Amino acid sequence: PSDLRQDMKERCDLAFIKGDANYRRLLGDLYWDYSSPFEDVVGHYFPCPVCALRTLKAQVGCGMEREKVERAMNLDDEWMTNGRFGVVHFSKGSLQ
């Protein structure tokens, strides 16, 4: 809702998004290239600075360095879904 968005924009210094399901909602539950910058995927629309904390349990993600993705793939075939790996992302948000 626009009133919540405006309230977050005006009064929220930092929002935390925690958990796999909330992270997927943040990304629109869409399949992004894993190396797509979090700032490009989320930062352009989120109304305030945001930090996302997530244990990987679904094949939806972004903001991961290609080398780290390749390393995870080599270590574990189920790396995106078994909860062994996680991510922490930050974006300054849209600030408009």
Protein Blocks (a to p, Z undefined) as FASTA:
>chain_A
ZZlmmmmmmmmmbdcdedjklmmmmnoopacdfklcfklmmmmmmcbdcddddddfbfcd
ehiafklmmmmmmmomklmmnopaccddddebjoZZ
